[in-house]
Amino acid sequence: MNVPMRALLTVAIAGLLVLDAVAVPAAGARVEPSPAPAPPAPDRAASPEDRYAMAGGCYAVRSLAADRYLTRSDDGFAATAAAVTEAEPFHFQATDLGRYLLFGTAEDFLAVSDGLVGEVAGEVTDSSPGALVGGLTREQSDAVLRELAEGELGTASGRGSTVGIAAEPSELADWEIEESGEGFRIWLPALDKDLTVGDDGQLGLTDPGGSPGFGFELLEGCAAWPEADVNVTGPVAGGETPYTEVRGYLDPHLHGMAFEFLGGRLRCGRPWHPYGVTFALRGCKEHEASGGRTHVMETILSGRDPVQGHDTTGWPTFVDWPAHDSLAYEQTYYRWIERAWRGGLRMYTNLLVDNNKLCEVYPIKRNSCNEMDGVRLQAQRLREFERYIDAQNGGPGRGWFRIVTDPFEARRVMNAGKLAVVMGIEVSVLFDCGVQRGTPECDEQQVDEQLAEVHELGVRQMELVNKFDNAFTGVAGDAGSTGVAVNGANFMQTGSFWRMGSCEGHSDHSHDQPQANLHDDAGTPEELTGRDALAGAVLEAVGESGAAPVYGGGPHCNQAGLTELGKYTIRRMAEHGMIFDPDHMSAKARRDAMDFVIDELAYSGVVSSHSWADDDIYRRVYEAGGVVTPMAGSSTRFAERWRQHKQWADDRFYFGFGWGSDINGFASQGAPRGADTDNPVTYPFTGFGGARIDRQVSGERVFDINTDGVAHYGLYLDWVQDLRLLAGDAIVADLERGPEAYLQMWERAVGIAGDSCRDDIDELTRQDLKRVERGMPPEDVLFTLGQPHARDRDTFTYCLAGGKTAQLRFDDDGRLR
């Protein structure tokens, strides 16, 4: 439908709805919203208003009973200072909501004694040999030593006997603060004891509730807590109202909790640690003594010299990691994610990822190898991550990282200037539904039970397959030497190799990954290099892949397609309003799946998140009203993909673009174009919403996109600037529309009708408008009338029959006027 520019008819309907006489854009044209700055954080009060407010602050600690401040003594701290000017300034470093390390000016910690047994146990488990033995026994040896340290033997050797100073943080320095009377109770959960003060001002422990409490007063002079910088300044952009069109960047394929996958010991580092960056971004202890030579995965994946080894240290030097081509070290530390958020990232999908067969063959592990156990564990970790960020920002719900479970919540989060995080799944044996020699190992009841479980966990986006054929679908396979190794593992998992055959009936674009064959020695195509190499490396390193067959000439297509159980699962996902991702399915399966989604389900909830489909499928995803986000990788190649996808886009639907980083997963990140290129990124530059973005600094390391590429996630802002230099402002404008495109797709998935300006959608009438009532929130209006053609600040604009348009306005409380 073509809606001409015209004055709107002013009509009052039942005294509740007013249609104003203003001009609106024609269909297909929209007013581009301008990002609005999010509200600034309030100034810190002289005394904390609650148990969360002291996070990151510098305070004096005053004993209410003794009316004295804690100060340094000969052997620790004592409440003997009469004036606040004599008090020890403590930096309160949040470890969780309401829990803190009290970090002193000598860069030490208020702590309780560990005892001789505890000290010895810590030295053993934290050594390189101890870490290796612990990994080989799933940390059973570590658990035994800690049990001894925390038991009667530990108590007898001095555990908990004194309150003093510790050089390193531990559970015996991790204090929980609770509001109590006129002040605060300081409690040590590890021993279930309260901090107390004796008559002489000496610190001690007492049973819970036995201490009069403490007060905290804002102070200066604290030691600087070690932390990675963000190096983004200026406004954090949000929306002018909670329900207006959103702007920002979208990444629907990120593995933030992958430090727990494949048994939890293959990757080194983690996105956060309660005790800070010095614990989160350090290498694996088991590889330190060997200079990285025993870290076979990193050696294979990054092409390092196995004799020379590599620097495993991490913080603060970061000599050899993170790096754009390193798959075995952490790349999503929370401050790097924070940098991306401050510079414009507004939405990503955290895919819970695991692979049971790779986990089983890798010898060092601490976690279960069952993939669904991995999903549950990583979902728990993601919630803990959200809590940790809340703790750094002053309390529950106050952090910039928000897990969302519907498009309405996601829109509110992004328009508040925060990061909306969708939970997703990418595993090979989804719902424990494997296949053995063609026979499925589950049924519809099991699918229903596990789908309900993961939905309750918060999962809203899923792939049906990753590396191996399963009860739902065949897999696209991997290319080159990685494919040979993973195909062997497919045999171990399913009892069969991939059934790669001819692609009869497929278009030139529709095929699976090229396999080793007798007719083609051209090697792996350039666009596939660096993709999912980790899987093959694990199998190669342990020699467990088996011998895969040599196939005939390509192109190759897996003859295993979409099963009836696979169709059932997609249907049930749609009934739950979940987002289906056809990536990694065989060409036959993804073609059948998209036919099913479009022709039978008429369902928009589809995203192809990281270039594991084909050109025909991308067109079909757009036809369904879905979203396609190519693999990020090279900025030059990504710009070429954007130009192609613009031509494929379906103009019935809102177009926005994003990238699939696959970071922390099986894929390398974008390599640098080089400092000597004709148009390098220059620092600082102005990014989304006016943010000023400089080189990122982590400890002693300064990262530069021109020489480092996307070494960690915080450098995606720099990568976007690189895209701007290559393809102009237009590509960045489409990237900024990515979250809105995802939200509109998700709205349709949960039952919101499409834009009535479209030719294939029934026109709205004035009678339809009578179904909305004054006081309705935006969500109810959407379910009643469908998606508006435009969402500008406080106004929804709809197309009506006869070429008319209607504007619905909301008041300051977000209710229909």
Secondary structure, 3 states (H helix, E strand, C coil): CCCCCCCCCCCEECCCEECCCCCCCCCCCCCCCCCEECCCCCCCCCCCCCCCCCCCCEEEEEECCCCEEEEEECCEEEEEECCHHHCCCEEEEEEECCEEEEECCCCCEEEECCHHHHHHHHHHHCCHHHHHHHHHCCCHHHHHHHHHHHCHHHHHCCCCCCEEEECCCCHHHEEEEEEECCEEEEEECCCCEEEEECCCCEEEEECCCCCCCEEEEECCCCCCCCCCCCCEECCCEECCCCCCCCCCEEEEEECCCHHHCHHHCCCECCCCCCCCHHHHCECCHHHCCCCCCCCHHHHHHHCCCCCCCCCCCECCCCCCCCCCCCCCECCCCHHHHHHHHHCCEEEEEEEEEECHHHHHHCCCCCCCCCHHHHHHHHHHHHHHHHHHHHHHCCCCCCCCEEECCCHHHHHHHHHCCCEEEEEEEEECCHHHCCEECCEECCCHHHHHHHHHHHHHHCEEEEECCCCCCCCCCCECCCCHHHHHHHHHHHHHHHCCCCCEECCCCCCCCCCCCCCCECCECCCCCHHHCCECHHHHHHHHHHCCCCCCCCECCCCCEECCCCCHHHHHHHHHHHHCCCEEECCCECHHHHHHHHHHHHHHCCCCCEEECCCCCCHHHHHHHHHHCCEECCECCCHHHHHHHHHHHHHHCCCCCCCCCCCECCCCCCECCCCCCCCCCCCCCCCCEECHHHCEECCEEECCEEECHHHHCCCCHHHHHHHHHHHHHHHCHHHHHHHHCHHHHHHHHHHHHCCCCCCCCCCCCCCECHHHHCCCCCCCCHHHHHHHHCCCCEEECCEEEEEEHHHCEEEEEECCCCCEC
